[in-house]
Amino acid sequence: MFLKTLFLLFCIFTFSSCEFKVKEKTGIKKNAKKVIHVDTIYENFKRTFPSILIGEQEWMIEDLEIKEFLNGDPIKRVFSEDDWKQYGLQKKPCYRVKRNIYYYNGHALMDKRGLVPKEYKVPSTKDWDILKQQIGGQTEASKALANYSWIEKTSDTTIMHTGENSHGFNANPNGFILSDGGINNGTCSFWWANKSYDSDIPKKLSVFSIGSCSIDRSEMSFVDPSFGANLRCIKK
């Protein structure tokens, strides 16, 4: 019994030391261990949200997958393209799950009941720009965040990009949902961005994307709330 107690104390001490070192090494250095296990269990979610430090920003390491607003009201889940389209036309919040991927329409983010855990927020366009620039620009950030490969085609060249997921961001090629309900799977990632970033509840929306899909990023400075994208949250 005495030996078991000593062994247990040794394990606890070792784990605590490792956890401190992980937090101490956080930053934008490639291949550094940066995962932080958030201890807070949010009242409505009954779960924790692992996060990662990139520079001075703290991001969730997975896209949000929730089924209710902060007050406990359920978010309507739709199952067909037509239902998605109708909810958009009626300006009602909804989400859809395909291949275990959660897509939210913009009306869900703009709902006053709140969609995001209280210590987090919908990233602003500025937050995404900071993330992109501190990693080295759009192309370098895309490779650093993605865990997949994609082809970039121009009028003159075809370039194969290989995602490195070097910061543990774990970006997947989930694509997006158009306002008419059609899903573009593609080799790209689309996340919501808050254009009215002076408010926790977005009033105007944009998106940030990496990879290559049929919609050009330059066309996405303002997005109809009937559009569907993933939601990756950042710590306030």
N, C-alpha and C positions, 0 to 999 in steps of 0.2 A: 504493500500500500504506500509506504514512504517513497519507494522508487517511482511508482506511478505518478505521485504528486509532484516530485521533482521534474519528471518528464513533461507533465502538463504545464508547469510553470515555464519551463524552457521553451516550449512551443509558443506559448502566449507572448513571451518576451521577443522571440524571433519574429513572429508575425507583426507585432507592433513596430519593430525596427524596420522591417521591410516596407510597411505601409508608409512610414515617415519618409523613407528614401524615395518612394515612388512619387509622393507629392512634391518633394524637394526638387526632383528632376524634371518636373513638368515644364513645357515650353514648346518650341517649334522644331527642336532637334529631331531628326529622323530616327525612327526605331526606338525612341525613348519610351519607357513604360509610363503612361500618363493616366491610366484609368483610376478614377476616384469613385468609391462606392458611397453614394449619398445616403445618409442614415435616416433622413426625414421620410416618414410614411404619410403621404397626404391623405387627408380624411376621406375624400371621395374615391380615391384610387386604390387604397389598400395595397400599395406596392412602393418599391423604391425605384429611383431613376438613376442608373449609373451615368456618370458624366466624364468629360475629358477636358483638360486644359490645352488650348493651343494659343500660345502667346499669353495674353491676359484675359482671353475669352474662355468661358466654361460652357461647353456644349453637351447636350445629351448624346450618347453614342448610338442611339437608335431613333427611328421616327416614332412620333407619338401614336399610340394605339389605345384610344379611350372611347367609351360608348355613352358618356354622359357629360353634361355641363357641370360647372363647379357647384351649382345648387342641387345637384342630384337628378335633374330632369334628363330623361334619355334623349340622345340625339337620334333622329330618324335614320335607320339604315335602309338603303334602297338596293334593289337587286337587278334592275334592268336599265338599259340605256334610256328608255322612254321615261321611267320614273325619275331618273337623274335629270333629264331635260325638263320635266314638269316642275320639279322642285326648284330648279333654277329660274324658270319663268315666273313662278310664284314667289321668288325671293325667300325661300325657306331653307333652313340649314339641313344638311344631310351628310352621310358618309357612305362609302361603298368599300367592300372588301373583295379583292380579287387576288388569288394566289397568296392569301394571307397578308396582303398589302393593304394598308388603310389609306384611302383617299378622302379628303374632306373638301367640300365646296367652300367658296369664300364666305358664304352666308353663315356658315358654322363659326368661322373665325370672327366675324363681325357681330355675332350675337352678344347682347349685353350680359347674358348669364355667364359668360366666360368659358373658354375651352381649355386654357393652359394652366397647369399647376402654378400656384401663387408665387413661388420663388423663381419661376421662369417667365419668359415672354415669347411672343412671336418675333423672330429676328427682324430688325428693320433692314431696309436696303443698305444702310450704312454699316450695320453689323456684318452683312455678307461681304460688302466691299473691303472691310478691314480684314476679314478672314482671307479673302482672295489676295489682297496686296501683301500681307505679311508672309504668305507662303511663296509669293513670286509672280503673281499675275494669274490670269484666267487659265492658261494652259497648264502651268505648273500646279496650280491649286486643284484643277480637275484631276490630274494624275495622282496628287497626294491624297485626295479625299476618296477616290473611287477604288472599289475592289473588283473592277471589271475592265475589259478592253473595249475600244470602239474605233471606228474608222471615220476620219475627217476628210471630206471631199471638197476640193475647190475646183475652179475651172481648169487649173493647171496640174494639180497634184492630188495624190491620195496618200494620206498619212495614217498609219496605225499607231494609236496611243495605247499604252498599257498602264492601267491603274496600279498604284503601289500601296494604297491605303496606309501610308507611312505614319499617319498620326492617329490611327485607330478610329477614324470617323465613320467607317463602315457604310459608305454610300453604295446603294444597290441600283441597278438599272430598272427603275420602276416606271418610268415614263410619266404619263399624265392622263387626265380625262378631259375631253373637249366638252363644251357647253351642251352639245347634242347627245352626250353620253358615251360617245365612242372613246375607247381606250387605245392610246398609242403606247405600246410597250417599249419599242426602240431600245437603243443602248444609251440611255440618258437618265438623269435624275432631275426632278423638278421639286422645289420646295417653296412654300409660301414665304413672302416677305411683306412686312408692314411698311407702307409708304407714309402713313401718318404716325410716325414713331414717337410722337409726343404723347401718345395715348396707348394704354395697355390693350384696349379693344380697337383693332384696326378700323379705320374709316375708308381707306383706300388700300388696294392690294397690288403687289407685283409678285414676281417669282425670281428665284435664282436657280440656274441650271448648270449642269456639267454634262459632258458626253456629247452625243450627236443624235438628234431627233429631227422630225420633219418641221418643227417650229424653230425659227431662228431666235436667239436671245434678244436681238435688237428689236424684235417685234413685241417684246413682252414687258415694256416699261410700265404699262398699265394693263391689268388683267380683269376681265369680267368675273364677278364673284360666282358665276355659274360654272367656271372652270374648276377642275379638280386636281389637287396636287398633294404631296406628302407634307407633313409638318414636322420640322426638326427645331426644337426649342433651345434657347440660350438663356443662361442664368442672368438675372437682373443685376 
